[in-house]
Structure formats: C-alpha cells, structure tokens
Amino acid sequence: MSFLGKLFGTEEVIKRSFDLVDEAFYTSSEEAKDKQKTELIKAKNKVDILKAYEPFKIAQRYLALMFASVFIFIMTNGVLSSLYGLVPIENVANAKKFAYEMNLGDIMMLIIFFYFGGGAIESFKKVKGIDA
C-alpha cells in the first residue's frame, strides 16, 4: 500500500479508490443485510403507528358505544312498543320517517365501519398476503 501511495499520491487516495470500487459492487450478503435492516425498520414503524393510533381507538370505542346504544335503544323501543300496541302505528311510522330523513342507518354504518374497518382491512391483507 505504501508503494502505491507513493506512486499515485497519498495513501488516502489509494484507500478511497479501493473503497469506491468496493461500493460499486453490491454483493448478495450486503443485499441480505440491507433487507434485514429494512424489515426491522418496517416492524418498528408499524409499532410506532399503532402506539400513535391508541388515542383514536379510545375515541372510536366511545363513539361506537354512545351512538350504538342510543340507536339500539330507539329501534328496540319502537319495535317492542309497536308489537305490544303501546304506541300507535302512526307514531312508529313518523319515527321511521325521521330516522330515514336523518340518515341514522347510514351514520350507524359509518360508525361501525370506522370502528371495525381497520381490523377488517388488516385481516384481509393478511389473508391475501398483501404487504403494506
């Protein structure tokens, strides 16, 4: 090395030249190491995303429980009251019309999708082998 260093300049120039040649070729062992590093980074990112998403899961649960309990209570009351004749059928029709005009069924479906959709999509990806 010292002979080549004296011949071509400094030893650092020669060392850097060898480093450049080494960097020019991408071996399979280097590729495997890089792939392993990438997989570790992906796993860490998924954990970080899940931790960042935790407060939203609480919001999802509250929203789903609050709206679903009121929705189910109203629907159950309407059905049972109309079956047992406690409420005139006209009132049930008016309540049904109100629920339809307010799109309560659509809102309920959105909330259920908001709550269960993420898990369902992740499960689908695992079944289909889709890497995200």
MARVOLUM-95068 format. One record per atom (N, C-alpha, C, CB): atom name; x, y, z; residue in one letter. Coordinates in nm, 2 decimals, decimal comma. Each point is the difference from the previous one (the first is absolute). Last residue first. Glycine has a CB too. Layout:
- zagu | c1 | c2 | c3 | bamar
- CA | X | Y | Z | A
...
END
This chain:
- zagu | c1 | c2 | c3 | bamar
- N | -4,81 | -0,42 | 0,34 | A
- CA | -0,02 | 0,14 | 0,01 | A
- C | 0,11 | 0,07 | 0,07 | A
- CB | -0,24 | -0,03 | -0,01 | A
- N | 0,11 | -0,45 | -0,27 | D
- CA | 0,09 | 0,06 | 0,09 | D
- C | -0,02 | 0,15 | 0,00 | D
- CB | 0,17 | -0,19 | -0,04 | D
- N | -0,49 | -0,27 | -0,07 | I
- CA | 0,04 | 0,14 | -0,05 | I
- C | 0,09 | 0,06 | 0,11 | I
- CB | -0,22 | 0,02 | -0,13 | I
- N | -0,03 | -0,47 | 0,11 | G
- CA | 0,15 | 0,01 | -0,01 | G
- C | 0,05 | 0,14 | -0,05 | G
- CB | 0,00 | -0,25 | -0,04 | G
- N | -0,46 | 0,07 | 0,14 | K
- CA | 0,04 | 0,01 | -0,13 | K
- C | 0,15 | 0,01 | -0,02 | K
- CB | -0,22 | 0,11 | -0,05 | K
- N | 0,03 | -0,14 | 0,48 | V
- CA | -0,05 | -0,11 | -0,07 | V
- C | 0,05 | 0,00 | -0,14 | V
- CB | -0,20 | 0,00 | 0,15 | V
- N | 0,30 | 0,37 | 0,12 | K
- CA | 0,08 | -0,12 | 0,04 | K
- C | -0,05 | -0,12 | -0,07 | K
- CB | 0,03 | 0,09 | 0,22 | K
- N | -0,26 | 0,31 | -0,30 | K
- CA | 0,14 | 0,01 | -0,05 | K
- C | 0,08 | -0,13 | 0,04 | K
- CB | -0,01 | 0,25 | 0,01 | K
- N | -0,42 | -0,20 | 0,17 | F
- CA | -0,01 | -0,03 | -0,14 | F
- C | 0,14 | 0,00 | -0,07 | F
- CB | -0,23 | 0,11 | 0,00 | F
- N | 0,20 | 0,03 | 0,45 | S
- CA | -0,03 | -0,15 | -0,01 | S
- C | 0,00 | -0,04 | -0,15 | S
- CB | -0,13 | 0,00 | 0,22 | S
- N | 0,15 | 0,46 | -0,12 | E
- CA | 0,13 | -0,07 | 0,03 | E
- C | -0,01 | -0,15 | -0,01 | E
- CB | 0,05 | 0,19 | 0,15 | E
- N | -0,44 | 0,07 | -0,21 | I
- CA | 0,09 | 0,02 | -0,11 | I
- C | 0,13 | -0,07 | 0,02 | I
- CB | -0,11 | 0,22 | -0,05 | I
- N | -0,20 | -0,23 | 0,40 | A
- CA | -0,05 | -0,08 | -0,11 | A
- C | 0,09 | 0,02 | -0,12 | A
- CB | -0,23 | 0,02 | 0,08 | A
- N | 0,31 | 0,25 | 0,29 | G
- CA | 0,03 | -0,14 | 0,03 | G
- C | -0,04 | -0,09 | -0,11 | G
- CB | -0,03 | 0,04 | 0,24 | G
- N | -0,09 | 0,41 | -0,28 | G
- CA | 0,14 | -0,01 | 0,00 | G
- C | 0,05 | -0,15 | 0,03 | G
- CB | 0,02 | 0,24 | 0,08 | G
- N | -0,49 | -0,12 | -0,06 | G
- CA | 0,05 | 0,00 | -0,13 | G
- C | 0,15 | -0,02 | -0,01 | G
- CB | -0,18 | 0,15 | -0,06 | G
- N | -0,14 | -0,10 | 0,45 | F
- CA | 0,04 | -0,13 | -0,04 | F
- C | 0,08 | -0,01 | -0,13 | F
- CB | -0,19 | -0,08 | 0,12 | F
- N | 0,02 | 0,50 | 0,06 | Y
- CA | 0,05 | -0,08 | 0,12 | Y
- C | 0,06 | -0,13 | -0,04 | Y
- CB | -0,17 | 0,11 | 0,13 | Y
- N | -0,02 | 0,19 | -0,46 | F
- CA | 0,11 | 0,07 | 0,07 | F
- C | 0,06 | -0,09 | 0,11 | F
- CB | -0,11 | 0,22 | -0,06 | F
- N | -0,28 | -0,38 | -0,15 | F
- CA | 0,12 | -0,01 | -0,09 | F
- C | 0,12 | 0,07 | 0,07 | F
- CB | -0,15 | -0,01 | -0,21 | F
- N | -0,25 | 0,06 | 0,43 | I
- CA | 0,04 | -0,14 | 0,01 | I
- C | 0,12 | -0,02 | -0,09 | I
- CB | -0,23 | -0,08 | 0,05 | I
- N | 0,03 | 0,50 | -0,07 | I
- CA | 0,07 | -0,02 | 0,13 | I
- C | 0,05 | -0,15 | 0,01 | I
- CB | -0,15 | 0,18 | 0,10 | I
- N | -0,10 | -0,07 | -0,48 | L
- CA | 0,13 | 0,07 | 0,00 | L
- C | 0,08 | -0,02 | 0,13 | L
- CB | -0,10 | 0,17 | -0,16 | L
- N | -0,34 | -0,34 | 0,13 | M
- CA | 0,09 | -0,08 | -0,08 | M
- C | 0,14 | 0,07 | -0,01 | M
- CB | -0,20 | -0,09 | -0,13 | M
- N | -0,15 | 0,33 | 0,35 | M
- CA | 0,04 | -0,12 | 0,07 | M
- C | 0,10 | -0,09 | -0,07 | M
- CB | -0,23 | 0,01 | 0,11 | M
- N | 0,05 | 0,36 | -0,33 | I
- CA | 0,09 | 0,04 | 0,10 | I
- C | 0,05 | -0,11 | 0,08 | I
- CB | -0,11 | 0,22 | 0,01 | I
- N | -0,23 | -0,31 | -0,32 | D
- CA | 0,13 | 0,03 | -0,07 | D
- C | 0,11 | 0,04 | 0,10 | D
- CB | -0,12 | 0,07 | -0,21 | D
- N | -0,32 | -0,12 | 0,37 | G
- CA | 0,06 | -0,13 | -0,04 | G
- C | 0,13 | 0,01 | -0,07 | G
- CB | -0,23 | -0,09 | -0,03 | G
- N | -0,02 | 0,48 | 0,14 | L
- CA | 0,06 | -0,07 | 0,12 | L
- C | 0,06 | -0,13 | -0,03 | L
- CB | -0,17 | 0,12 | 0,14 | L
- N | -0,04 | 0,28 | -0,40 | N
- CA | 0,10 | -0,09 | -0,04 | N
- C | 0,07 | -0,08 | 0,11 | N
- CB | 0,04 | 0,15 | -0,20 | N
- N | -0,42 | 0,18 | 0,18 | M
- CA | 0,12 | 0,04 | 0,07 | M
- C | 0,12 | -0,10 | -0,04 | M
- CB | -0,14 | 0,09 | 0,19 | M
- N | -0,30 | -0,16 | -0,36 | E
- CA | 0,04 | 0,13 | -0,04 | E
- C | 0,13 | 0,05 | 0,06 | E
- CB | -0,24 | 0,05 | -0,02 | E
- N | 0,05 | -0,47 | 0,15 | Y
- CA | 0,04 | 0,00 | -0,14 | Y
- C | 0,05 | 0,13 | -0,04 | Y
- CB | -0,17 | -0,18 | -0,04 | Y
- N | 0,00 | 0,14 | 0,47 | A
- CA | 0,13 | -0,07 | -0,01 | A
- C | 0,05 | 0,00 | -0,14 | A
- CB | -0,07 | -0,14 | 0,20 | A
- N | -0,36 | 0,32 | -0,13 | F
- CA | 0,10 | 0,09 | 0,06 | F
- C | 0,14 | -0,07 | -0,02 | F
- CB | -0,17 | 0,10 | 0,16 | F
- N | -0,20 | -0,35 | -0,28 | K
- CA | 0,02 | 0,10 | -0,10 | K
- C | 0,11 | 0,10 | 0,05 | K
- CB | -0,24 | -0,02 | -0,07 | K
- N | 0,09 | -0,31 | 0,37 | K
- CA | 0,08 | -0,07 | -0,11 | K
- C | 0,03 | 0,11 | -0,11 | K
- CB | -0,12 | -0,22 | 0,04 | K
- N | -0,15 | 0,35 | 0,31 | A
- CA | 0,14 | -0,02 | 0,05 | A
- C | 0,08 | -0,06 | -0,11 | A
- CB | -0,08 | -0,03 | 0,23 | A
- N | -0,37 | 0,08 | -0,32 | N
- CA | 0,06 | 0,14 | 0,01 | N
- C | 0,15 | -0,02 | 0,05 | N
- CB | -0,22 | 0,11 | 0,04 | N
- N | -0,05 | -0,49 | -0,05 | A
- CA | 0,03 | 0,04 | -0,14 | A
- C | 0,07 | 0,13 | 0,00 | A
- CB | -0,20 | -0,12 | -0,08 | A
- N | 0,05 | -0,04 | 0,49 | V
- CA | 0,11 | -0,08 | -0,04 | V
- C | 0,04 | 0,04 | -0,15 | V
- CB | -0,07 | -0,19 | 0,15 | V
- N | -0,31 | 0,39 | 0,03 | N
- CA | 0,12 | 0,05 | 0,07 | N
- C | 0,13 | -0,07 | -0,04 | N
- CB | -0,14 | 0,07 | 0,19 | N
- N | -0,28 | -0,23 | -0,34 | E
- CA | 0,03 | 0,13 | -0,07 | E
- C | 0,13 | 0,06 | 0,06 | E
- CB | -0,24 | 0,04 | -0,05 | E
- N | 0,04 | -0,43 | 0,24 | I
- CA | 0,08 | -0,03 | -0,11 | I
- C | 0,04 | 0,13 | -0,08 | I
- CB | -0,11 | -0,22 | -0,02 | I
- N | 0,02 | 0,22 | 0,55 | P
- CA | -0,08 | -0,01 | -0,12 | P
- C | 0,09 | -0,01 | -0,12 | P
- CB | -0,18 | 0,14 | 0,10 | P
- N | 0,31 | -0,32 | 0,38 | V
- CA | 0,02 | 0,12 | -0,07 | V
- C | -0,09 | -0,02 | -0,13 | V
- CB | 0,24 | 0,05 | 0,09 | V
- N | -0,24 | -0,39 | 0,22 | L
- CA | 0,02 | 0,11 | 0,09 | L
- C | 0,01 | 0,13 | -0,07 | L
- CB | 0,12 | -0,16 | 0,15 | L
- N | -0,17 | -0,32 | -0,32 | G
- CA | -0,11 | 0,10 | -0,01 | G
- C | 0,02 | 0,12 | 0,10 | G
- CB | -0,15 | -0,19 | -0,08 | G
- N | 0,45 | -0,20 | -0,02 | Y
- CA | -0,10 | -0,02 | 0,11 | Y
- C | -0,10 | 0,11 | 0,00 | Y
- CB | 0,18 | -0,10 | 0,13 | Y
- N | 0,15 | 0,10 | -0,47 | L
- CA | -0,05 | -0,14 | 0,01 | L
- C | -0,11 | -0,02 | 0,11 | L
- CB | 0,22 | -0,08 | -0,09 | L
- N | 0,01 | 0,50 | 0,03 | S
- CA | -0,10 | -0,02 | -0,11 | S
- C | -0,06 | -0,14 | 0,01 | S
- CB | 0,12 | 0,17 | -0,14 | S
- N | 0,22 | -0,06 | 0,45 | S
- CA | -0,12 | 0,08 | 0,02 | S
- C | -0,10 | -0,02 | -0,11 | S
- CB | 0,14 | 0,17 | 0,12 | S
- N | 0,28 | -0,38 | -0,17 | L
- CA | -0,08 | -0,06 | 0,11 | L
- C | -0,13 | 0,08 | 0,03 | L
- CB | 0,22 | -0,08 | 0,10 | L
- N | 0,08 | 0,25 | -0,43 | V
- CA | -0,05 | -0,13 | -0,04 | V
- C | -0,09 | -0,06 | 0,11 | V
- CB | 0,21 | -0,03 | -0,14 | V
- N | 0,01 | 0,44 | 0,23 | G
- CA | -0,10 | 0,02 | -0,11 | G
- C | -0,06 | -0,13 | -0,04 | G
- CB | 0,12 | 0,19 | -0,08 | G
- N | 0,23 | -0,19 | 0,40 | N
- CA | -0,12 | 0,06 | 0,05 | N
- C | -0,11 | 0,01 | -0,10 | N
- CB | 0,14 | 0,13 | 0,16 | N
- N | 0,28 | -0,27 | -0,30 | T
- CA | -0,07 | -0,11 | 0,08 | T
- C | -0,13 | 0,06 | 0,06 | T
- CB | 0,23 | -0,10 | 0,05 | T
- N | 0,04 | 0,40 | -0,29 | M
- CA | -0,05 | -0,10 | -0,09 | M
- C | -0,08 | -0,11 | 0,08 | M
- CB | 0,19 | 0,05 | -0,17 | M
- N | 0,04 | 0,28 | 0,41 | I
- CA | -0,11 | 0,06 | -0,07 | I
- C | -0,07 | -0,10 | -0,09 | I
- CB | 0,12 | 0,22 | 0,00 | I
- N | 0,27 | -0,35 | 0,23 | F
- CA | -0,11 | 0,02 | 0,10 | F
- C | -0,12 | 0,06 | -0,08 | F
- CB | 0,17 | 0,05 | 0,18 | F
- N | 0,23 | -0,12 | -0,42 | I
- CA | -0,07 | -0,13 | 0,03 | I
- C | -0,11 | 0,03 | 0,10 | I
- CB | 0,22 | -0,12 | -0,04 | I
- N | 0,03 | 0,50 | -0,07 | F
- CA | -0,06 | -0,06 | -0,12 | F
- C | -0,08 | -0,13 | 0,03 | F
- CB | 0,19 | 0,11 | -0,14 | F
- N | 0,08 | 0,08 | 0,48 | V
- CA | -0,12 | 0,08 | -0,02 | V
- C | -0,08 | -0,05 | -0,13 | V
- CB | 0,12 | 0,20 | 0,10 | V
- N | 0,29 | -0,41 | 0,00 | S
- CA | -0,09 | -0,03 | 0,11 | S
- C | -0,13 | 0,09 | -0,02 | S
- CB | 0,19 | -0,05 | 0,15 | S
- N | 0,16 | 0,11 | -0,46 | A
- CA | -0,06 | -0,13 | -0,02 | A
- C | -0,10 | -0,03 | 0,11 | A
- CB | 0,20 | -0,08 | -0,11 | A
- N | 0,06 | 0,48 | 0,13 | F
- CA | -0,10 | 0,00 | -0,10 | F
- C | -0,07 | -0,13 | -0,02 | F
- CB | 0,14 | 0,17 | -0,12 | F
- N | 0,20 | -0,14 | 0,45 | M
- CA | -0,10 | 0,10 | 0,02 | M
- C | -0,11 | 0,00 | -0,10 | M
- CB | 0,17 | 0,14 | 0,11 | M
- N | 0,21 | -0,43 | -0,16 | L
- CA | -0,09 | -0,04 | 0,11 | L
- C | -0,11 | 0,10 | 0,02 | L
- CB | 0,19 | -0,11 | 0,11 | L
- N | 0,14 | 0,20 | -0,44 | A
- CA | -0,08 | -0,12 | -0,04 | A
- C | -0,10 | -0,03 | 0,12 | A
- CB | 0,19 | -0,08 | -0,15 | A
- N | 0,11 | 0,43 | 0,23 | L
- CA | -0,09 | 0,04 | -0,11 | L
- C | -0,09 | -0,12 | -0,03 | L
- CB | 0,16 | 0,16 | -0,09 | L
- N | 0,19 | -0,24 | 0,39 | Y
- CA | -0,10 | 0,09 | 0,06 | Y
- C | -0,11 | 0,03 | -0,10 | Y
- CB | 0,17 | 0,10 | 0,15 | Y
- N | 0,20 | -0,35 | -0,31 | R
- CA | -0,08 | -0,07 | 0,09 | R
- C | -0,11 | 0,08 | 0,06 | R
- CB | 0,19 | -0,15 | 0,05 | R
- N | 0,12 | 0,36 | -0,32 | Q
- CA | -0,08 | -0,09 | -0,08 | Q
- C | -0,09 | -0,07 | 0,09 | Q
- CB | 0,18 | -0,02 | -0,18 | Q
- N | 0,15 | 0,28 | 0,38 | A
- CA | -0,11 | 0,08 | -0,06 | A
- C | -0,10 | -0,08 | -0,08 | A
- CB | 0,16 | 0,19 | -0,01 | A
- N | 0,22 | -0,40 | 0,17 | I
- CA | -0,09 | 0,03 | 0,11 | I
- C | -0,11 | 0,08 | -0,05 | I
- CB | 0,19 | 0,00 | 0,16 | I
- N | 0,14 | -0,10 | -0,46 | K
- CA | -0,08 | -0,12 | 0,03 | K
- C | -0,09 | 0,03 | 0,11 | K
- CB | 0,19 | -0,14 | -0,08 | K
- N | 0,12 | 0,47 | -0,04 | F
- CA | -0,12 | 0,00 | -0,09 | F
- C | -0,08 | -0,13 | 0,02 | F
- CB | 0,14 | 0,13 | -0,16 | F
- N | 0,26 | -0,06 | 0,41 | P
- CA | -0,10 | 0,09 | 0,04 | P
- C | -0,12 | 0,00 | -0,09 | P
- CB | 0,17 | 0,14 | 0,10 | P
- N | 0,20 | -0,42 | -0,22 | E
- CA | -0,07 | -0,05 | 0,12 | E
- C | -0,10 | 0,11 | 0,05 | E
- CB | 0,20 | -0,13 | 0,06 | E
- N | 0,13 | 0,15 | -0,44 | Y
- CA | -0,14 | -0,02 | -0,03 | Y
- C | -0,08 | -0,03 | 0,13 | Y
- CB | 0,07 | -0,08 | -0,23 | Y
- N | 0,41 | 0,12 | 0,22 | A
- CA | -0,05 | 0,13 | -0,03 | A
- C | -0,15 | -0,01 | -0,02 | A
- CB | 0,21 | 0,07 | -0,10 | A
- N | 0,02 | -0,47 | 0,17 | K
- CA | 0,01 | 0,08 | 0,12 | K
- C | -0,06 | 0,14 | -0,02 | K
- CB | 0,20 | -0,13 | 0,07 | K
- N | -0,16 | -0,15 | -0,44 | L
- CA | -0,10 | -0,06 | 0,09 | L
- C | -0,01 | 0,08 | 0,13 | L
- CB | 0,03 | -0,22 | -0,10 | L
- N | 0,31 | 0,33 | -0,21 | I
- CA | -0,13 | 0,04 | -0,05 | I
- C | -0,11 | -0,05 | 0,09 | I
- CB | 0,08 | 0,00 | -0,24 | I
- N | 0,36 | -0,14 | 0,33 | D
- CA | -0,02 | 0,14 | 0,03 | D
- C | -0,13 | 0,05 | -0,05 | D
- CB | 0,24 | 0,03 | -0,02 | D
- N | -0,13 | -0,47 | -0,08 | V
- CA | -0,02 | 0,01 | 0,14 | V
- C | -0,02 | 0,15 | 0,04 | V
- CB | 0,14 | -0,20 | 0,04 | V
- N | -0,03 | 0,11 | -0,48 | K
- CA | -0,13 | -0,05 | 0,02 | K
- C | -0,04 | 0,01 | 0,15 | K
- CB | 0,02 | -0,16 | -0,19 | K
- N | 0,42 | 0,27 | 0,05 | N
- CA | -0,10 | 0,10 | -0,04 | N
- C | -0,14 | -0,04 | 0,03 | N
- CB | 0,16 | 0,07 | -0,18 | N
- N | 0,19 | -0,38 | 0,26 | K
- CA | 0,00 | 0,11 | 0,10 | K
- C | -0,10 | 0,11 | -0,04 | K
- CB | 0,24 | -0,05 | 0,05 | K
- N | -0,18 | -0,30 | -0,35 | A
- CA | -0,06 | -0,05 | 0,12 | A
- C | -0,01 | 0,11 | 0,11 | A
- CB | 0,09 | -0,23 | -0,05 | A
- N | 0,15 | 0,32 | -0,35 | K
- CA | -0,15 | -0,01 | -0,03 | K
- C | -0,07 | -0,04 | 0,13 | K
- CB | 0,04 | -0,06 | -0,24 | K
- N | 0,43 | 0,07 | 0,26 | I
- CA | -0,06 | 0,13 | -0,01 | I
- C | -0,15 | 0,00 | -0,02 | I
- CB | 0,22 | 0,09 | -0,09 | I
- N | 0,01 | -0,50 | 0,07 | L
- CA | 0,00 | 0,05 | 0,13 | L
- C | -0,06 | 0,14 | 0,01 | L
- CB | 0,20 | -0,14 | 0,05 | L
- N | -0,13 | -0,05 | -0,47 | E
- CA | -0,11 | -0,07 | 0,07 | E
- C | -0,01 | 0,05 | 0,14 | E
- CB | 0,03 | -0,20 | -0,15 | E
- N | 0,33 | 0,37 | -0,11 | T
- CA | -0,13 | 0,05 | -0,04 | T
- C | -0,12 | -0,06 | 0,07 | T
- CB | 0,11 | 0,04 | -0,23 | T
- N | 0,32 | -0,21 | 0,31 | K
- CA | -0,01 | 0,13 | 0,06 | K
- C | -0,14 | 0,06 | -0,04 | K
- CB | 0,25 | 0,03 | 0,00 | K
- N | -0,13 | -0,43 | -0,20 | Q
- CA | -0,03 | -0,02 | 0,14 | Q
- C | -0,02 | 0,13 | 0,07 | Q
- CB | 0,13 | -0,21 | -0,01 | Q
- N | 0,00 | 0,22 | -0,43 | K
- CA | -0,13 | -0,05 | 0,00 | K
- C | -0,05 | -0,02 | 0,15 | K
- CB | 0,03 | -0,11 | -0,23 | K
- N | 0,42 | 0,22 | 0,14 | D
- CA | -0,08 | 0,12 | -0,03 | D
- C | -0,15 | -0,04 | 0,02 | D
- CB | 0,18 | 0,10 | -0,15 | D
- N | 0,14 | -0,44 | 0,18 | K
- CA | 0,01 | 0,09 | 0,12 | K
- C | -0,10 | 0,12 | -0,02 | K
- CB | 0,24 | -0,08 | 0,04 | K
- N | -0,20 | -0,21 | -0,41 | A
- CA | -0,07 | -0,07 | 0,11 | A
- C | 0,00 | 0,09 | 0,13 | A
- CB | 0,07 | -0,23 | -0,10 | A
- N | 0,19 | 0,37 | -0,27 | E
- CA | -0,15 | 0,01 | -0,03 | E
- C | -0,08 | -0,06 | 0,11 | E
- CB | 0,05 | -0,01 | -0,25 | E
- N | 0,41 | -0,03 | 0,27 | E
- CA | -0,03 | 0,14 | 0,03 | E
- C | -0,15 | 0,02 | -0,03 | E
- CB | 0,23 | 0,07 | -0,06 | E
- N | -0,06 | -0,49 | -0,05 | S
- CA | 0,00 | 0,02 | 0,14 | S
- C | -0,03 | 0,14 | 0,05 | S
- CB | 0,17 | -0,18 | 0,01 | S
- N | -0,13 | 0,08 | -0,47 | S
- CA | -0,12 | -0,06 | 0,05 | S
- C | 0,00 | 0,01 | 0,15 | S
- CB | -0,01 | -0,16 | -0,19 | S
- N | 0,28 | 0,54 | -0,08 | T
- CA | 0,00 | -0,15 | 0,02 | T
- C | -0,13 | -0,05 | 0,06 | T
- CB | 0,25 | 0,01 | 0,02 | T
- N | -0,07 | 0,42 | -0,32 | Y
- CA | -0,10 | -0,03 | 0,11 | Y
- C | -0,01 | -0,15 | 0,01 | Y
- CB | -0,13 | 0,22 | -0,05 | Y
- N | 0,51 | 0,17 | -0,15 | F
- CA | -0,06 | -0,13 | -0,01 | F
- C | -0,09 | -0,03 | 0,12 | F
- CB | 0,20 | -0,08 | -0,14 | F
- N | 0,03 | 0,49 | 0,10 | A
- CA | -0,06 | -0,01 | -0,13 | A
- C | -0,07 | -0,14 | -0,02 | A
- CB | 0,18 | 0,16 | -0,09 | A
- N | 0,08 | -0,02 | 0,48 | E
- CA | -0,14 | 0,05 | 0,00 | E
- C | -0,07 | -0,02 | -0,13 | E
- CB | 0,07 | 0,17 | 0,17 | E
- N | 0,39 | -0,29 | -0,13 | D
- CA | -0,08 | -0,09 | 0,09 | D
- C | -0,14 | 0,05 | 0,00 | D
- CB | 0,20 | -0,05 | 0,14 | D
- N | 0,10 | 0,32 | -0,36 | V
- CA | -0,01 | -0,13 | -0,08 | V
- C | -0,09 | -0,09 | 0,08 | V
- CB | 0,23 | 0,03 | -0,11 | V
- N | -0,11 | 0,36 | 0,32 | L
- CA | -0,09 | 0,03 | -0,11 | L
- C | -0,03 | -0,13 | -0,08 | L
- CB | 0,08 | 0,24 | -0,01 | L
- N | 0,25 | -0,26 | 0,35 | D
- CA | -0,14 | 0,01 | 0,06 | D
- C | -0,10 | 0,03 | -0,11 | D
- CB | 0,10 | 0,09 | 0,21 | D
- N | 0,35 | -0,09 | -0,33 | F
- CA | -0,04 | -0,14 | 0,03 | F
- C | -0,15 | 0,00 | 0,06 | F
- CB | 0,24 | -0,06 | 0,04 | F
- N | -0,04 | 0,48 | -0,12 | S
- CA | -0,02 | -0,07 | -0,13 | S
- C | -0,05 | -0,14 | 0,03 | S
- CB | 0,18 | 0,14 | -0,11 | S
- N | -0,04 | 0,11 | 0,48 | R
- CA | -0,13 | 0,05 | -0,05 | R
- C | -0,04 | -0,07 | -0,13 | R
- CB | 0,04 | 0,22 | 0,12 | R
- N | 0,39 | -0,30 | 0,05 | K
- CA | -0,10 | -0,06 | 0,09 | K
- C | -0,14 | 0,03 | -0,05 | K
- CB | 0,16 | 0,01 | 0,20 | K
- N | 0,20 | 0,20 | -0,41 | I
- CA | -0,01 | -0,14 | -0,04 | I
- C | -0,11 | -0,07 | 0,08 | I
- CB | 0,25 | 0,00 | -0,06 | I
- N | -0,15 | 0,44 | 0,17 | V
- CA | -0,06 | 0,00 | -0,14 | V
- C | -0,02 | -0,15 | -0,04 | V
- CB | 0,11 | 0,22 | -0,06 | V
- N | 0,11 | -0,13 | 0,46 | E
- CA | -0,14 | 0,02 | 0,02 | E
- C | -0,07 | -0,01 | -0,14 | E
- CB | 0,04 | 0,14 | 0,20 | E
- N | 0,43 | -0,16 | -0,16 | E
- CA | -0,06 | -0,12 | 0,03 | E
- C | -0,15 | 0,01 | 0,01 | E
- CB | 0,21 | -0,07 | 0,12 | E
- N | 0,06 | 0,42 | -0,43 | T
- CA | -0,01 | -0,04 | 0,14 | T
- C | -0,07 | -0,14 | 0,02 | T
- CB | -0,01 | 0,24 | 0,06 | T
- N | 0,22 | -0,17 | -0,52 | G
- CA | -0,03 | 0,12 | 0,08 | G
- C | 0,00 | -0,05 | 0,15 | G
- CB | -0,14 | 0,11 | -0,19 | G
- N | 0,25 | -0,40 | -0,18 | F
- CA | -0,12 | 0,07 | -0,05 | F
- C | -0,04 | 0,13 | 0,09 | F
- CB | -0,08 | -0,22 | -0,09 | F
- N | 0,48 | -0,06 | 0,18 | L
- CA | -0,01 | 0,00 | -0,15 | L
- C | -0,11 | 0,09 | -0,04 | L
- CB | 0,09 | -0,23 | -0,01 | L
- N | -0,03 | 0,14 | 0,47 | K
- CA | 0,10 | 0,08 | -0,05 | K
- C | 0,00 | 0,02 | -0,15 | K
- CB | 0,14 | -0,07 | 0,19 | K
- N | -0,44 | -0,22 | 0,00 | G
- CA | -0,03 | 0,13 | 0,05 | G
- C | 0,10 | 0,10 | -0,05 | G
- CB | -0,11 | -0,10 | 0,20 | G
- N | 0,17 | -0,36 | -0,28 | L
- CA | -0,10 | 0,06 | -0,09 | L
- C | -0,04 | 0,14 | 0,04 | L
- CB | -0,09 | -0,23 | -0,04 | L
- N | 0,39 | 0,00 | 0,32 | F
- CA | 0,07 | 0,02 | -0,13 | F
- C | -0,10 | 0,06 | -0,10 | F
- CB | 0,14 | -0,20 | 0,04 | F
- N | -0,30 | 0,08 | 0,39 | S
- CA | 0,08 | 0,13 | 0,00 | S
- C | 0,07 | 0,02 | -0,13 | S
- CB | 0,04 | -0,04 | 0,25 | S
- N | -0,30 | -0,35 | -0,20 | M
- CA | -0,08 | 0,12 | 0,00 | M
- C | 0,09 | 0,13 | 0,00 | M
- CB | -0,18 | -0,13 | 0,12 | M
END
